[in-house]
Amino acid sequence: MSAAQWRRAMSTGLAGAAPRVPVGRTAAPSPAPAADPFAHSDAPRWLKHLWRTLAPRHVFTALLVLIFPFVATPFFTFQVASQSLVLGLIALSLTFLAGYGGMVSLAQMTVAGIAGYTMAVLGTSSSPEISLGWPWWVAVPAAVLLATVCSALIGWLSVRTEGIYTIMITLAIGVAFYYIVLQNYSVFNGFQGLRELKPPTVFGVQWRDPLPFYFLCLFWAGAGYFLVRYVVRAPFGIALQGIRDNPRRMEALGYGVVAHRVAAYALSGLLAAVAGILLAWYNALMTPGSVGTGWLINILVIAVLGGMKHPIGAFLGALVFVLLQTFAIDVIDRERFNLVIGTVFLAIVLFSPDGLLGLWAKLRSRLSPTQAMTSPQRRQP
Amino acid sequence: MGPRNRLLLWLLVGGPIAVFSLWAAFDNTRLYFVTLLNGLTLASLYFIVASGFTLVFGLMRNVNLAHGSLYLLGGYVGYVVAGITGWWVVALAVGFLAAALGGLLMQVLILRHMQGQELRQTMVTIGLSIVIADILLWIFTGQVHQLEAPEWLQGPIRGIPLINAYSAYRLSLLGFGIAIGIGLWWLLNRTRVGMMIRAGVDDRGMLAASGINVNRVFAITFALGAGLAGFGGVIGAVELSMVPGEDTRLLLVSLIVVIVGGMGSVPGAAIGAVILGLAETYGLAYAPTYSVVFTFVILILVLAFRPRGIMGGKG
């Protein structure tokens, strides 16, 4: 079977039997054909598709995220919701890489940080002797591009070895980047970092006000989410999942394993870079602390917390993380947040490796035993 | 890699270093040799910490990301013990034992139950490192703790050619590093446990099949590896002082040493430690704001040309 034929077979017949069936998807009862008003009409294809896949919970979620900022306080909109969306987008880049590519990279925050720092250096900040002062519509795309290229390079370096080495190499690269920005004053301004990074005022909107910023984050988070959803069902994503499960077989079938992996790194880098820009605007500064080890690991914590079996897990994890960060410290000592998040992370890894989504799936399968929740899938290492 | 390519690589890497060494040695002889000694003594500390990391990794394929926390744990315990007893040597022993006990508990209570799930084990160690680091921060706060060198190692040694005087304690680090290296070599090559460990590195399944209690070998190795981190912690507590964040630094050092040297190889850890120690001290002495960049460049060069490290086999 040629590679092209295989690809076709994978994307049509076998797609449903792909090792990873998103958790939510298996549970959704497909609407009965009789209830499908578009079955014989000549409505556009996207409308038919939408009708078949849309479940009440999708509509509910969409309404919730759209109405939420108008009823919530600005604090919730900005500090909780926007931050969750941004962190979720970075975690999503890791979920894509780890869940679908089998490569757990700890350098996603580094990629986001490269984007943020590049924007700060090329654009405007409080340090005019460092920042070049380019307009935002040059600085931002350039930053995203550079971070994506860096992500591909990190990927190229780390995919030359396999499995558990990836986590070591990416962690080493990430921590080394932290020490570089910490020690270097001529480009990164050392410990002080670069401050007063404000989103531009476009169309007369102050984009850092809670409401516009929320929708900005929502737009890009949604774009990232649907991009990942699309890519993992496209031939590239199916091949990537094949490589995750058995790289040697895919190699034998004529796939460029390294090329697919590096491309996956590049795509995840794109997501992380966009989120990195948003994060820089959210914090209004870039300091070494924002790319420190704590944050490198926090991204992994968020992704694992939510569950890596489905893209939505990243945002779920981010929401829980931010809520913990905001409110758990009121209950116990403010200084002990790391203890809380570390314990929660340990508990999740020890008792529910699939994260909150895994817990949810377990709960549902217990409540309604007739619906098989588990698909025959490989145990994720 | 053919012999010609290898020669080219040696020239490409060795040439600039040789030129720099010649220039630096003639430009400021004392600075050059003091830096050399600084680099080698730092490398000893790095080797002690990283050899534990590589030992555990080689046998169990377990990336113990709590290694830096064990280092810090050993250092703090050593600090407390030295404060009570006043004996640095006792602190050294207790620091080793405390970290070894910590590692043993980790292996027996948690990691043993997820054998073969490398990623999950690694994530557990990440979780543990967060928790341990925060508990240590809670107890010892963010202040800088420094252990005093024992009296017989205080003060400089005078009359050394070229560099005049040099700290006795730092020089003793070199001795510690060499002693640990020889001890590890002896343990691995001349004892029964070492034989089991080496056999386990090559083929874990076969070792178990030949009637060895693999779990015990694992527990011993993990305790030894963690203990070395704690030992390094007490040594480093004098030399580098202890603050929260040192755990990350030593973890990074262990990672880079092991990646550069070759994963799971003790001689590789020695080579990696020397390269990293020298690069860091020369970087700090001659180009302060870019010293980490050298480390980074070394990491990338090795990964690009020898993805499995200098002494790394086929894995």
Interface residues (C-beta under 8 A of the other chain):
Chain A: V104 L157 S158 R160 T161 G163 I164 Y165 I167 M168 I169 L171 A172 I173 V175 A176 F177 Y179 I180 Q183 N184 Y185 S186 G292 T293 I297 L300 V301 V304 E335 R336 N338 L339 I341 G342 T343 F345 L346 V349 L350 P353 Q380 P381
Chain B: R61 V63 L65 I110 Q117 E118 L119 R120 T122 M123 V124 I126 G127 L128 I130 V131 A133 D134 I135 L137 W138 T248 L251 L252 L255 I256 V258 I259 M263 P288 T289 Y290 S291 V292 V293 T295 F296 L299 I300 L303 A304 P307 R308 G315
